[in-house]
Amino acid sequence: MAAIRCSGLVKRYADVVAVAGLELTVAAGECFGLLGPNGAGKTTTIEILEGLTEPDAGDVELLGMRWGGGGAGGAADRALRERLGIQLQETQLADKLTVAETVRLFRSFYTSSHSVDEVLALVELEEKRGAWVGKLSGGQKQRLAVACALVSRPELLFLDEPTTGLDPQSRRQLWEVIRRFRAAGGTVLLTTHYMEEAERLCDRVAIMDHGKVIALGTPRELIASLGAEHVVEFALVDGAGRVPAPEELAALPGVQAVRPGPDRTALTVAAVHLAVPALLGLLERRGAELSMLATHHATLEDVFVSLTGRQLRDA
């Protein structure tokens, strides 16, 4: 069964189309990532799915249920909310409540829930149960926000940029919380700007731009779509020669694609050991001087740039 199914989803704000006919299916038990730059429509999409925003058009089905279905007042919506866990992009919790009091408050909203001790153990905040929320670190606050989303024993967990602004250690601690939820049979839909996060956590990802899905697949499939496993980036010292034409660079051994940019040129290459010496030889013959040369394994960031010409973190 699909945990999430939406079709023809549209949302406009005045003249701005935030979501433009989105089609999406997330399987039960899957960790699914929505990727894209700011303004791509990720948060609007996830808020529609969560029942927080009304779409202008389209159909949404979660766990076999629809918002506003059943006709019994708000009973059907409440029954659906009991099955969801939601962590918003920004969660404002009361600074003067303790961690345990905060979890107890959220626990009171549901008919079935974890105990306070159980949910604090899930996010490894047992030692902070008596601490004021206002005294927690950024990573601890994020884990507490996820604890509030997990307290109802949800089947489907929504996480909107859960690790933004966290240090690497806090980010990895939160990844482990998500993995444990998955291992217990839960379904996750997350939005993120971090490509490493998507590649490590997600079974499949959808890359969004201008309110539409422009690429969909497993991280490995999308990276393989570039046609090569490595990217070589270089830039020249100002005034020290002209960047070779794209067709010249494309003719170098091992080069599969060329992507000129405002401050650097990127080559997608199948064989770094062939492409880099050939590139250096070409630049030397031109009398050009490098200011930067770097290589890396191809990532989802490279996939997005190849599709749109923009960085994922561009506004």
SERO-4910 file (N, C-alpha, C, O; in steps of 0.05 Angstrom, whole numbers):
BEGIN
 pado doro    nc1    nc2    nc3   cac1   cac2   cac3    cc1    cc2    cc3    oc1    oc2    oc3
  Met    A     17    -24      0      0      0      0     17     25      0     38     26     13
  Ala    A      9     45    -14     23     71    -14     16     86     11     -7     88     19
  Ala    A     37     96     25     32    113     49     23    141     41      6    153     55
  Ile    A     33    151     18     25    177      8     20    174    -22     35    162    -37
  Arg    A     -2    186    -30     -8    188    -59    -21    215    -64    -42    221    -53
  Cys    A     -9    231    -82    -21    256    -89    -19    259   -120      0    250   -132
  Ser    A    -40    272   -131    -40    275   -160    -52    303   -167    -71    312   -154
  Gly    A    -40    315   -187    -50    341   -197    -50    363   -176    -67    381   -177
  Leu    A    -31    362   -157    -31    381   -135    -22    409   -144     -1    412   -157
  Val    A    -39    429   -138    -34    456   -146    -38    475   -122    -58    472   -108
  Lys    A    -20    494   -118    -23    514    -98    -12    540   -108     12    542   -116
  Arg    A    -29    562   -108    -20    588   -117    -21    608    -94    -39    606    -77
  Tyr    A     -3    627    -94     -4    650    -76     -3    675    -94     18    683   -104
  Ala    A    -26    687    -99    -29    709   -117    -19    700   -145    -30    681   -156
  Asp    A      2    713   -156     12    706   -182     33    684   -181     43    676   -202
  Val    A     41    675   -157     62    656   -155     50    628   -153     32    622   -136
  Val    A     59    610   -170     51    582   -169     71    566   -153     93    561   -163
  Ala    A     64    559   -128     83    546   -110     85    516   -117    107    504   -116
  Val    A     62    504   -123     62    476   -131     46    474   -157     23    484   -159
  Ala    A     58    461   -177     47    462   -204     40    434   -215     55    423   -230
  Gly    A     17    423   -205      9    397   -216     25    373   -207     31    355   -223
  Leu    A     33    373   -181     52    353   -171     39    325   -170     16    322   -162
  Glu    A     55    305   -179     47    277   -177     68    263   -160     92    266   -165
  Leu    A     59    248   -140     78    236   -121     66    212   -108     42    212   -100
  Thr    A     81    190   -106     73    166    -91     96    157    -74    119    154    -83
  Val    A     90    153    -48    110    143    -29    101    117    -17     79    115     -7
  Ala    A    117     96    -20    109     69    -10    111     68     20    127     81     32
  Ala    A     94     51     32     95     46     60    123     34     67    133     16     53
  Gly    A    135     43     89    161     34     98    184     47     84    207     39     89
  Glu    A    179     66     67    200     80     52    209    105     66    194    119     79
  Cys    A    235    112     62    244    139     69    247    154     43    264    147     26
  Phe    A    231    175     40    229    189     14    238    218     19    229    231     38
  Gly    A    256    228      2    266    255      5    256    274    -17    255    266    -40
  Leu    A    248    298     -9    242    320    -27    265    339    -27    270    351     -6
  Leu    A    278    343    -49    301    360    -51    295    383    -70    278    381    -88
  Gly    A    309    405    -66    305    428    -83    314    454    -69    317    454    -45
  Pro    A    318    475    -85    327    501    -73    304    514    -58    281    505    -60
  Asn    A    309    535    -43    288    551    -31    270    561    -53    279    570    -74
  Gly    A    243    559    -47    224    568    -67    216    547    -87    200    552   -105
  Ala    A    226    522    -84    219    501   -103    192    490    -98    180    477   -116
  Gly    A    180    495    -75    154    485    -68    154    461    -48    133    449    -44
  Lys    A    177    455    -37    179    432    -19    161    436      6    145    418     13
  Thr    A    165    459     20    150    463     45    120    465     40    104    455     55
  Thr    A    112    479     18     84    481     11     72    453      7     50    447     16
  Thr    A     87    436     -8     78    409    -13     74    393     13     53    381     17
  Ile    A     94    395     30     92    379     55     70    389     73     58    374     88
  Glu    A     65    416     73     43    427     90     16    419     79     -3    415     94
  Ile    A     13    416     52    -12    406     41    -16    377     49    -38    369     58
  Leu    A      5    361     48      3    333     55     -4    330     85    -19    312     93
  Glu    A      7    348    101      2    347    130    -26    357    138    -34    355    161
  Gly    A    -41    368    119    -67    379    124    -67    407    136    -87    416    147
  Leu    A    -44    421    134    -41    448    145    -48    469    125    -55    491    132
  Thr    A    -46    462     99    -52    481     78    -71    468     58    -68    445     51
  Glu    A    -91    483     50   -111    473     31   -101    477      2    -93    499     -5
  Pro    A   -100    455    -14    -91    459    -42   -113    472    -59   -137    471    -52
  Asp    A   -105    485    -80   -124    497    -99   -136    476   -117   -158    479   -127
  Ala    A   -121    454   -122   -131    432   -138   -114    408   -132    -93    410   -120
  Gly    A   -125    384   -139   -111    360   -135   -122    342   -113   -140    350    -99
  Asp    A   -111    318   -111   -121    298    -93    -98    288    -75    -76    283    -85
  Val    A   -104    285    -49    -84    275    -30    -95    252    -15   -118    253     -5
  Glu    A    -80    231    -13    -88    207      2    -65    199     20    -43    194     10
  Leu    A    -69    197     46    -49    188     65    -59    163     80    -81    163     91
  Leu    A    -43    142     79    -50    117     93    -78    108     86    -93     97    103
  Gly    A    -86    112     61   -113    104     52   -135    123     60   -159    116     56
  Met    A   -129    146     72   -149    165     81   -145    192     68   -124    198     57
  Arg    A   -166    209     68   -165    235     57   -173    256     78   -190    251     95
  Trp    A   -161    280     76   -169    302     93   -197    310     87   -205    312     64
  Gly    A   -213    314    109   -241    322    105   -259    300     98   -282    304     92
  Gly    A   -249    275     97   -266    252     90   -282    242    114   -276    250    137
  Gly    A   -301    225    108   -317    213    129   -342    227    137   -361    215    145
  Gly    A   -343    254    134   -367    269    139   -376    271    168   -397    282    173
  Ala    A   -360    261    187   -368    262    215   -354    284    229   -338    280    248
  Gly    A   -359    309    221   -346    332    234   -316    330    229   -307    326    206
  Gly    A   -300    333    250   -271    330    248   -261    303    256   -237    300    259
  Ala    A   -279    284    260   -271    258    270   -252    243    251   -232    231    260
  Ala    A   -257    245    225   -240    231    206   -212    243    205   -192    229    205
  Asp    A   -211    270    205   -185    284    205   -170    277    231   -146    273    230
  Arg    A   -184    277    253   -170    271    279   -159    242    278   -137    237    288
  Ala    A   -174    223    267   -165    196    265   -140    194    248   -122    178    254
  Leu    A   -138    210    227   -115    211    210    -91    223    225    -69    213    223
  Arg    A    -96    245    239    -74    259    253    -62    240    275    -38    243    281
  Glu    A    -78    223    286    -68    204    306    -46    186    294    -30    175    308
  Arg    A    -47    183    267    -28    164    254     -4    179    242     14    166    230
  Leu    A     -2    205    245     19    221    234     37    233    255     28    239    277
  Gly    A     63    236    249     81    252    265     92    274    248    100    270    225
  Ile    A     92    299    259     99    322    243    120    339    257    116    347    280
  Gln    A    142    343    244    163    362    254    165    385    234    173    380    211
  Leu    A    157    409    241    156    432    223    184    443    219    203    436    234
  Gln    A    187    460    199    213    472    193    223    488    217    247    488    222
  Glu    A    205    501    231    213    516    255    193    508    277    169    512    274
  Thr    A    203    496    299    186    488    321    192    506    345    214    506    355
  Gln    A    172    520    354    174    538    377    162    524    401    138    522    404
  Leu    A    180    515    419    171    502    444    175    521    467    192    539    466
  Ala    A    160    518    489    161    536    512    187    533    527    194    511    536
  Asp    A    202    555    528    229    554    540    228    546    570    247    533    579
  Lys    A    207    553    584    206    548    613    193    522    621    189    516    645
  Leu    A    187    505    601    178    478    608    203    460    607    222    465    592
  Thr    A    203    439    623    225    419    621    220    401    597    199    401    585
  Val    A    241    386    590    239    367    568    216    347    574    200    341    556
  Ala    A    215    336    598    194    316    605    167    329    604    148    316    595
  Glu    A    164    354    614    138    367    614    129    372    585    105    370    579
  Thr    A    147    379    567    140    384    539    130    358    526    109    358    512
  Val    A    144    336    531    135    311    519    108    303    531     90    293    517
  Arg    A    104    307    557     79    300    570     56    316    558     34    306    555
  Leu    A     61    342    552     41    359    540     32    348    513      9    345    508
  Phe    A     52    342    496     45    331    469     32    304    471     15    297    455
  Arg    A     40    288    491     28    262    495     -2    264    501    -17    246    494
  Ser    A     -9    286    515    -37    289    523    -56    294    499    -80    293    501
  Phe    A    -44    300    475    -61    306    452    -71    281    438    -88    283    420
  Tyr    A    -61    258    446    -66    233    431    -79    212    449    -75    212    473
  Thr    A    -95    195    437   -108    174    452    -89    150    458    -92    136    478
  Ser    A    -70    146    440    -50    126    444    -22    138    440    -18    154    422
  Ser    A     -3    131    458     23    145    456     44    128    470     38    110    486
  His    A     69    135    464     91    125    480     90    138    508     77    159    512
  Ser    A    103    125    527    107    138    553    129    159    550    144    159    530
  Val    A    130    178    569    151    198    568    179    185    567    196    193    551
  Asp    A    183    165    584    209    151    584    216    138    558    238    139    548
  Glu    A    195    126    545    200    112    520    208    132    498    227    126    483
  Val    A    194    154    496    201    173    474    227    187    479    241    193    460
  Leu    A    234    193    504    260    205    510    283    186    503    304    194    495
  Ala    A    278    160    508    298    140    500    301    138    470    323    134    460
  Leu    A    279    141    455    281    140    426    300    161    415    314    156    396
  Val    A    299    185    427    316    207    417    340    213    435    354    233    431
  Glu    A    345    195    454    369    196    471    370    223    486    391    237    486
  Leu    A    348    230    499    347    254    516    340    248    545    331    265    560
  Glu    A    345    223    553    338    215    580    352    233    601    339    240    621
  Glu    A    377    239    596    392    255    616    383    284    617    391    298    636
  Lys    A    368    293    598    359    321    597    329    324    605    318    345    601
  Arg    A    317    303    616    289    303    622    281    326    641    259    336    638
  Gly    A    298    334    659    292    355    678    302    383    669    298    402    684
  Ala    A    315    385    646    326    410    637    305    427    623    287    417    610
  Trp    A    307    454    627    289    472    613    295    471    583    318    468    574
  Val    A    274    473    567    277    473    538    296    496    529    312    492    511
  Gly    A    294    519    542    310    542    535    340    538    539    356    553    529
  Lys    A    347    517    555    375    512    561    387    491    543    411    484    545
  Leu    A    371    480    525    381    459    507    398    470    484    395    493    476
  Ser    A    416    453    474    431    461    450    413    459    426    390    448    428
  Gly    A    422    469    403    406    467    379    399    439    371    377    433    363
  Gly    A    419    421    373    414    393    366    395    380    385    378    363    376
  Gln    A    397    386    411    378    375    430    350    385    426    331    370    429
  Lys    A    347    410    418    320    421    413    308    407    388    284    401    388
  Gln    A    324    402    368    314    388    344    305    359    351    285    350    341
  Arg    A    321    346    368    313    319    376    288    319    393    272    301    392
  Leu    A    285    340    409    260    343    425    236    347    406    215    336    411
  Ala    A    240    364    386    218    368    366    210    342    353    187    337    348
  Val    A    230    326    346    224    300    334    211    281    355    193    265    347
  Ala    A    219    283    380    206    268    401    176    274    403    160    256    406
  Cys    A    169    300    400    141    308    401    126    297    377    102    291    378
  Ala    A    141    294    354    128    282    330    125    252    333    107    240    321
  Leu    A    142    239    349    142    210    351    124    200    374    119    176    376
  Val    A    115    218    392    103    210    417     77    194    412     69    178    428
  Ser    A     63    199    389     38    185    384     41    158    370     21    147    361
  Arg    A     65    148    369     71    123    355     61    124    325     46    107    317
  Pro    A     70    145    310     59    149    283     68    127    264     88    114    268
  Glu    A     52    123    243     59    106    221     74    121    200     91    110    185
  Leu    A     69    147    198     81    164    177     92    189    190     78    203    205
  Leu    A    118    194    185    132    217    198    140    237    177    154    230    157
  Phe    A    132    262    181    140    284    163    162    301    177    159    309    200
  Leu    A    184    304    163    207    319    174    214    341    154    224    335    132
  Asp    A    210    366    161    216    388    142    243    401    150    244    416    169
  Glu    A    264    395    134    291    404    139    299    400    169    304    419    183
  Pro    A    299    375    178    303    370    207    331    376    217    334    381    241
  Thr    A    351    377    200    378    381    210    391    408    202    415    411    205
  Thr    A    375    426    191    385    452    183    398    467    207    385    469    228
  Gly    A    422    476    204    435    492    225    449    475    246    461    486    265
  Leu    A    448    448    244    460    432    265    489    426    258    497    426    234
  Asp    A    505    421    278    533    413    274    533    384    265    513    370    268
  Pro    A    555    374    253    556    347    242    549    325    262    535    306    255
  Gln    A    558    328    287    551    307    307    521    306    313    510    285    314
  Ser    A    509    330    316    480    330    322    464    320    298    444    307    301
  Arg    A    474    326    274    461    316    250    461    286    249    440    273    242
  Arg    A    483    274    255    485    245    254    469    232    276    458    210    272
  Gln    A    466    245    299    449    234    320    420    234    311    405    215    317
  Leu    A    412    254    297    384    255    287    380    235    265    358    223    262
  Trp    A    401    230    248    399    209    228    393    182    241    377    166    230
  Glu    A    406    177    263    403    151    277    374    148    287    363    126    287
  Val    A    362    170    297    334    170    306    316    162    282    298    146    285
  Ile    A    321    174    259    305    168    235    309    139    227    289    125    219
  Arg    A    333    129    227    338    101    220    323     82    238    312     62    229
  Arg    A    323     88    264    309     70    283    279     70    278    266     49    279
  Phe    A    268     93    271    239     95    264    233     78    240    214     63    239
  Arg    A    251     80    219    248     64    195    249     34    201    233     18    192
  Ala    A    269     27    218    273     -2    224    249    -14    238    244    -38    236
  Ala    A    233      3    252    209     -6    266    185     -7    247    163    -13    256
  Gly    A    189     -1    221    168     -3    202    154     23    194    135     22    179
  Gly    A    165     46    203    152     71    197    160     81    169    180     73    157
  Thr    A    144    100    159    149    113    134    157    142    139    146    155    157
  Val    A    177    152    124    187    179    129    186    195    102    194    185     81
  Leu    A    176    220    104    179    239     82    195    262     94    186    276    112
  Leu    A    218    268     82    234    290     92    242    309     70    247    300     47
  Thr    A    245    334     77    257    353     59    284    360     70    288    361     94
  Thr    A    303    366     52    330    372     62    345    388     41    340    386     17
  His    A    365    403     50    384    416     32    410    401     31    428    406     15
  Tyr    A    413    381     49    439    367     52    439    341     34    424    323     39
  Met    A    456    341     14    457    319     -4    467    293      9    457    271      3
  Glu    A    486    296     27    496    272     41    473    260     57    471    235     59
  Glu    A    457    276     69    434    267     85    415    250     67    407    228     75
  Ala    A    408    261     44    390    247     26    402    221     16    389    200     15
  Glu    A    428    221      9    441    197     -1    443    176     20    442    152     13
  Arg    A    446    183     45    449    163     67    422    152     77    420    129     84
  Leu    A    402    169     77    377    162     90    355    152     71    339    135     78
  Cys    A    354    163     47    330    160     30    332    136     11    353    132     -2
  Asp    A    310    121      9    308    100    -10    304    112    -38    316    103    -58
  Arg    A    288    133    -40    283    148    -65    282    177    -59    276    185    -36
  Val    A    288    193    -79    286    222    -76    272    234   -101    274    223   -123
  Ala    A    258    256    -96    247    271   -118    260    299   -117    259    312    -96
  Ile    A    271    307   -139    283    334   -141    261    353   -152    251    349   -174
  Met    A    255    374   -136    235    393   -144    247    419   -153    268    428   -143
  Asp    A    234    432   -172    241    459   -181    216    472   -192    202    460   -208
  His    A    211    497   -184    187    511   -193    162    496   -190    144    496   -208
  Gly    A    159    482   -167    134    468   -161    129    442   -174    108    431   -172
  Lys    A    149    432   -189    146    406   -203    169    388   -196    191    396   -188
  Val    A    164    362   -199    185    342   -197    199    340   -224    187    334   -244
  Ile    A    226    345   -223    241    345   -248    258    320   -250    270    314   -271
  Ala    A    261    305   -228    276    279   -229    267    263   -205    261    273   -184
  Leu    A    265    236   -210    255    218   -189    270    192   -191    272    181   -213
  Gly    A    279    181   -169    292    155   -169    308    151   -143    307    167   -125
  Thr    A    323    129   -142    341    125   -120    364    144   -123    370    152   -145
  Pro    A    378    151   -101    401    168   -104    421    157   -124    433    172   -140
  Arg    A    425    130   -123    445    118   -141    436    121   -170    452    126   -188
  Glu    A    410    117   -175    400    119   -203    403    147   -213    412    151   -236
  Leu    A    397    167   -197    399    195   -206    428    203   -211    434    216   -231
  Ile    A    446    194   -194    474    200   -198    484    186   -223    500    198   -238
  Ala    A    476    161   -227    484    147   -251    474    160   -277    486    156   -298
  Ser    A    452    175   -275    441    189   -299    460    210   -310    457    218   -333
  Leu    A    480    218   -294    500    237   -304    518    224   -325    530    238   -341
  Gly    A    520    198   -324    536    184   -344    565    180   -335    581    169   -350
  Ala    A    572    189   -311    600    186   -301    599    190   -271    581    201   -259
  Glu    A    621    179   -258    621    179   -229    635    202   -216    634    205   -192
  His    A    650    218   -231    666    239   -219    661    266   -233    652    267   -255
  Val    A    667    287   -218    665    314   -228    692    328   -222    703    327   -200
  Val    A    703    341   -243    727    357   -241    719    386   -245    707    393   -265
  Glu    A    726    403   -226    721    432   -227    747    447   -229    766    440   -215
  Phe    A    747    468   -245    771    484   -247    764    513   -253    743    519   -264
  Ala    A    782    531   -245    779    560   -251    807    570   -257    827    559   -249
  Leu    A    807    592   -273    833    604   -281    837    631   -267    819    644   -259
  Val    A    863    637   -263    870    663   -252    861    685   -272    864    682   -296
  Asp    A    849    706   -261    839    728   -278    862    739   -296    884    745   -287
  Gly    A    856    740   -322    875    751   -341    896    731   -349    913    738   -366
  Ala    A    895    706   -339    916    687   -345    905    666   -365    905    642   -360
  Gly    A    895    676   -388    886    657   -408    856    655   -409    842    663   -391
  Arg    A    847    644   -431    818    641   -436    810    612   -431    825    593   -437
  Val    A    787    608   -418    777    581   -414    772    568   -441    758    580   -458
  Pro    A    781    544   -445    776    530   -471    746    528   -476    730    526   -458
  Ala    A    739    527   -501    711    525   -509    700    498   -500    715    478   -498
  Pro    A    674    497   -494    662    472   -485    667    448   -503    671    426   -493
  Glu    A    668    452   -529    672    430   -548    701    419   -545    706    395   -549
  Glu    A    720    437   -539    748    428   -535    750    411   -510    763    391   -509
  Leu    A    736    420   -488    737    405   -463    723    379   -466    731    359   -455
  Ala    A    701    378   -481    685    354   -485    702    333   -500    696    309   -498
  Ala    A    721    342   -516    737    324   -532    760    311   -516    773    293   -526
  Leu    A    764    320   -491    786    309   -475    779    280   -467    755    274   -463
  Pro    A    798    263   -465    793    235   -458    779    232   -430    788    245   -411
  Gly    A    758    216   -429    744    211   -404    723    231   -397    708    226   -378
  Val    A    720    253   -412    701    274   -406    674    266   -419    672    261   -443
  Gln    A    653    266   -403    626    259   -412    609    284   -417    591    284   -434
  Ala    A    613    305   -400    596    329   -403    612    353   -392    629    350   -375
  Val    A    605    376   -403    618    401   -394    597    421   -385    576    424   -398
  Arg    A    602    433   -362    582    452   -350    597    478   -343    607    481   -321
  Pro    A    597    498   -362    609    524   -355    593    538   -333    569    536   -332
  Gly    A    607    553   -317    594    568   -296    606    596   -294    626    602   -307
  Pro    A    594    614   -277    604    641   -276    632    643   -264    647    661   -271
  Asp    A    639    625   -245    665    627   -232    682    602   -235    706    602   -227
  Arg    A    671    581   -247    686    556   -251    673    539   -273    650    543   -279
  Thr    A    688    520   -283    677    502   -303    678    474   -291    698    466   -278
  Ala    A    657    459   -295    655    432   -284    654    412   -307    640    415   -327
  Leu    A    670    390   -304    671    369   -324    661    343   -310    671    336   -289
  Thr    A    641    330   -322    633    304   -312    650    283   -327    650    282   -351
  Val    A    665    267   -311    685    250   -324    682    221   -315    674    215   -292
  Ala    A    688    203   -333    687    174   -327    715    164   -317    716    144   -303
  Ala    A    736    178   -324    763    170   -317    779    194   -309    790    208   -326
  Val    A    781    198   -283    796    222   -273    825    220   -281    837    241   -288
  His    A    837    196   -280    866    194   -286    872    200   -315    895    206   -322
  Leu    A    852    200   -333    856    208   -361    849    238   -365    863    252   -379
  Ala    A    827    246   -353    817    273   -358    834    295   -346    839    315   -359
  Val    A    844    291   -321    859    312   -308    885    318   -323    891    341   -328
  Pro    A    902    298   -329    927    304   -344    921    317   -371    936    335   -379
  Ala    A    900    308   -385    894    320   -411    885    349   -407    892    366   -424
  Leu    A    870    355   -386    861    382   -381    885    400   -375    888    422   -385
  Leu    A    904    390   -358    927    406   -351    945    411   -376    956    433   -378
  Gly    A    947    391   -393    962    395   -418    950    416   -436    964    432   -447
  Leu    A    923    415   -438    909    435   -455    913    463   -444    918    482   -459
  Leu    A    910    466   -418    913    493   -406    942    503   -408    947    527   -413
  Glu    A    962    484   -406    990    492   -408    996    502   -436   1010    522   -440
  Arg    A    984    488   -456    989    497   -484    976    524   -489    985    540   -506
  Arg    A    955    531   -474    942    556   -477    955    578   -461    948    602   -464
  Gly    A    974    571   -444    987    590   -426    968    599   -404    972    621   -392
  Ala    A    949    583   -398    929    590   -377    939    581   -350    952    560   -348
  Glu    A    933    596   -329    942    589   -302    918    583   -284    899    599   -282
  Leu    A    919    560   -271    897    552   -254    897    567   -227    918    572   -216
  Ser    A    873    575   -219    869    585   -192    856    565   -173    858    567   -149
  Met    A    844    544   -186    830    524   -170    827    499   -187    820    500   -211
  Leu    A    832    475   -175    826    450   -188    817    431   -166    831    427   -146
  Ala    A    794    418   -169    784    400   -149    768    377   -163    757    381   -184
  Thr    A    769    354   -150    753    332   -160    736    320   -138    744    322   -114
  His    A    713    309   -144    696    296   -124    679    275   -138    673    277   -162
  His    A    669    256   -122    650    237   -132    624    252   -139    616    270   -125
  Ala    A    611    244   -160    586    257   -168    565    253   -146    564    232   -133
  Thr    A    549    274   -141    529    274   -120    502    283   -131    500    290   -154
  Leu    A    482    282   -114    456    293   -121    457    322   -127    441    332   -144
  Glu    A    475    337   -115    479    365   -121    486    368   -151    476    386   -164
  Asp    A    504    352   -160    512    353   -189    489    346   -207    486    358   -228
  Val    A    472    327   -198    448    321   -214    430    345   -217    421    351   -239
  Phe    A    425    359   -195    408    382   -196    420    404   -214    406    416   -230
  Val    A    446    409   -210    458    430   -226    457    423   -256    453    441   -273
  Ser    A    461    398   -263    460    390   -291    432    393   -302    429    398   -326
  Leu    A    411    391   -286    384    394   -295    375    423   -297    359    430   -314
  Thr    A    385    439   -279    374    467   -276    394    489   -281    387    512   -286
  Gly    A    420    482   -279    441    503   -281    444    519   -255    458    539   -255
  Arg    A    430    511   -234    432    525   -208    440    507   -186    436    482   -188
  Gln    A    451    518   -165    458    502   -141    433    497   -125    414    513   -125
  Leu    A    432    474   -110    409    468    -93    405    489    -72    382    493    -63
  Arg    A    426    502    -63    423    521    -41    417    549    -51    415    568    -35
  Asp    A    415    553    -78    408    579    -88    380    586    -79    363    569    -78
  Ala    A    376    612    -73    349    621    -65    331    622    -90    308    629    -88
***
